[in-house]
Amino acid sequence: MLGGRFARCLAAAGAEVIVLGRSAERGNEVAQSIVNFGGSALFMPVDVSDRSTLESAAASLNASGGLDILVNAPGVNNTTPFKERNWSGSLIVWHSWD
């Protein structure tokens, strides 16, 4: 959600946007909403907890000319009560670029 808002704001300012994420449905919705308002956007599936998908996305982005701006806003949806959570999944996402 937060990443989508960043993407829409950057597109409104004239940026060409590539939306990366696990959910094709949400990613394509964000990209399409940008296109519907006259912007330039596409979706690329990436799971930040899987280093191989990160490396593949980075290679594709480098081959297409690289990036000017990167907004890293991964999220982990967890409805488990706070005291009962297993934080290992969150830690993997938070440290995916280390």
Disulfide bonds with the S-S distance in Angstrom:
none
